[in-house]
């Protein structure tokens, strides 16, 4: 039984089910109004997200976070451009899911989706692959609501990176629409199924010299 079906069954067994549904609909209507206002108020200057009715403003990132994002985005962006595989969003691309809006550290949209994007577009659909780099302020959401939301909205691969411990965790959506942990390591090879043919040493995500070496390999294939 899926989580959603389980929750619905619990609600329907409650003696005040009709009243609870009415109250929930009212709250969701007010939340939708706040979300529309959020779209009107957001600017390019801040990294903000809309999560379960709340506006989350993020603090500036630390050097190790920025280094990791730069290393990985360089490899994926150049590789995707080289082989015309789709579109890579970095840091400030806002994806709009059923209820929430996120600005993941990095995401990838396959070519079939990306060709529908237009100039001036600021809101994007669920990507095929998403990356979140952990920090003290974001770790709870990255492993909690975002994990659940990315899974529920069919994002095929989710990569969580710990820039301090230098460990990556790759989750892949199964046929049952749940994430399975495919890889948790600080060494070895990271292979993606969403970005066709993309495989890099994990060390290239954390080290500049190894990053450039990995880039040369990618472009020579």
C-alpha positions in Angstrom: 0.0 0.0 0.0 1.3 3.4 -0.9 1.8 6.2 1.7 -0.9 8.3 0.0 -3.5 5.4 -0.1 -2.7 4.6 3.6 -3.3 8.2 4.6 -6.6 8.4 2.7 -7.8 5.1 4.3 -6.9 6.5 7.8 -8.9 9.7 7.1 -11.9 7.8 5.8 -12.1 5.7 8.9 -12.2 8.9 11.1 -15.7 9.8 12.4 -15.2 13.4 11.4 -13.8 12.7 8.0 -16.1 15.1 6.1 -15.3 18.0 8.4 -11.6 17.3 8.3 -11.6 17.3 4.5 -13.5 20.6 4.5 -11.1 22.2 6.9 -8.1 20.8 4.9 -9.5 22.3 1.6 -9.9 25.7 3.3 -6.3 25.6 4.5 -5.0 24.5 1.1 -7.0 27.3 -0.6 -5.3 29.9 1.7 -2.0 28.3 1.0 -2.5 28.5 -2.7 -3.2 32.2 -2.3 0.1 32.6 -0.4 1.8 30.7 -3.1 0.6 32.9 -5.9 1.7 36.0 -3.9 5.1 34.2 -3.4 5.5 34.0 -7.2 4.8 37.8 -7.4 7.3 38.7 -4.7 10.3 36.5 -5.5 13.4 38.2 -6.9 16.7 37.1 -8.5 18.7 38.3 -5.5 17.6 35.7 -2.9 17.4 31.9 -3.0 13.9 31.1 -1.6 11.6 28.1 -1.6 7.9 27.6 -0.8 7.5 24.6 1.4 4.1 23.5 2.9 2.9 27.1 2.9 6.0 28.6 4.3 8.6 30.8 2.6 12.1 29.6 3.3 14.9 32.0 2.7 18.4 30.4 2.5 21.6 31.8 3.9 24.7 32.2 1.8 26.6 29.0 1.1 30.0 28.0 2.5 33.0 27.6 0.4 32.9 23.7 0.3 29.3 23.9 -0.8 30.1 26.2 -3.6 33.2 24.2 -4.6 31.2 21.0 -4.9 28.4 22.6 -6.8 30.9 24.2 -9.2 32.8 21.0 -9.8 29.7 18.9 -10.5 27.8 21.5 -12.5 30.8 22.0 -14.7 31.1 18.3 -15.5 27.3 17.8 -16.1 26.8 21.1 -18.0 29.6 20.6 -20.5 28.8 16.9 -21.0 25.1 17.6 -21.6 25.9 20.4 -24.0 28.5 18.4 -25.8 26.1 15.6 -26.5 22.9 17.7 -26.6 21.1 15.7 -24.0 18.9 18.3 -22.4 19.1 21.3 -20.0 21.0 21.7 -16.7 19.6 24.1 -14.1 22.0 25.4 -11.5 21.2 26.9 -8.1 18.5 29.4 -9.0 16.2 27.3 -11.2 12.9 27.0 -9.5 11.0 23.8 -10.0 7.2 23.8 -9.2 5.8 20.5 -7.9 2.3 19.7 -6.9 2.4 21.7 -3.7 5.8 23.1 -3.2 8.5 25.1 -5.0 12.2 24.4 -4.7 15.5 25.8 -6.0 17.7 22.7 -5.9 21.5 23.1 -6.2 21.5 21.4 -9.5 18.9 19.6 -11.8 18.7 18.1 -15.2 15.8 18.0 -17.7 15.9 15.6 -20.6 15.8 16.9 -24.1 12.1 16.2 -24.7 11.2 18.4 -21.7 13.8 21.1 -22.3 12.8 21.8 -25.9 9.5 23.2 -24.5 11.3 25.8 -22.4 10.9 29.5 -23.5 12.9 32.7 -23.0 12.0 34.5 -19.8 10.7 31.3 -18.2 11.2 31.3 -14.4 9.1 28.3 -13.2 10.0 24.8 -14.3 8.4 21.4 -14.1 9.8 18.4 -12.2 13.3 17.5 -13.6 14.6 14.0 -14.2 17.6 14.3 -11.9 18.1 16.6 -8.9 21.0 17.3 -6.6 21.0 18.8 -3.1 24.2 19.6 -1.3 23.8 19.3 2.5 24.4 22.2 4.9 23.5 22.6 8.6 20.5 24.7 7.7 19.1 22.5 4.8 19.9 18.9 5.8 16.6 18.3 7.5 14.6 19.3 4.5 16.9 17.7 2.0 16.5 14.3 3.7 12.9 14.9 4.7 10.2 16.9 2.8 12.3 17.2 -0.3 13.2 13.5 -0.4 9.4 12.7 -0.1 8.4 15.3 -2.6 11.0 14.4 -5.2 9.9 10.8 -4.9 6.2 11.6 -5.0 6.6 13.7 -8.1 8.5 11.1 -10.1 12.0 12.6 -10.2 14.0 9.6 -11.3 17.3 10.2 -9.6 18.2 12.1 -6.5 21.8 12.8 -5.4 22.5 14.0 -1.9 26.1 15.3 -1.3 27.8 15.9 2.0 30.5 18.4 1.2 32.2 18.1 4.6 32.4 14.3 4.8 32.8 14.1 1.0 30.2 11.4 0.6 27.5 11.0 -2.1 24.2 9.2 -1.8 22.4 8.3 -5.0 18.7 7.3 -4.9 16.8 6.0 -7.9 13.1 5.6 -8.3 11.9 2.0 -8.5 8.9 0.6 -10.3 6.9 0.9 -7.1 7.6 4.7 -7.2 9.9 4.7 -4.2 13.5 5.7 -3.9 16.1 3.0 -3.5 19.6 3.8 -2.3 21.9 2.8 -5.2 25.2 4.2 -3.9 26.6 5.7 -0.7 30.3 6.3 -1.0 33.2 8.6 -0.9 35.2 6.9 -3.6 34.5 4.8 -6.7 32.3 5.8 -9.7 29.1 7.8 -9.9 26.9 6.6 -12.8 23.6 8.2 -13.7 20.8 6.6 -15.8 19.0 10.0 -16.4 22.1 11.6 -18.0 22.9 9.0 -20.6 26.5 7.8 -20.4 27.5 10.1 -17.6 30.0 8.4 -15.3 32.6 10.1 -13.2 35.0 9.4 -10.3 33.3 10.5 -7.0 36.6 12.2 -6.1 36.0 14.6 -9.1 33.2 16.2 -7.2 35.4 17.3 -4.4 38.9 17.9 -5.9 39.7 20.5 -8.6 42.6 18.6 -10.2 40.6 15.3 -10.4 37.6 17.3 -11.7 39.6 18.6 -14.7 40.9 15.1 -15.4 37.4 13.7 -15.3 36.2 16.4 -17.7 38.9 15.5 -20.2 37.8 11.9 -20.1 34.1 12.8 -20.6 34.9 14.9 -23.6 37.1 12.3 -25.2 34.5 9.5 -25.1 
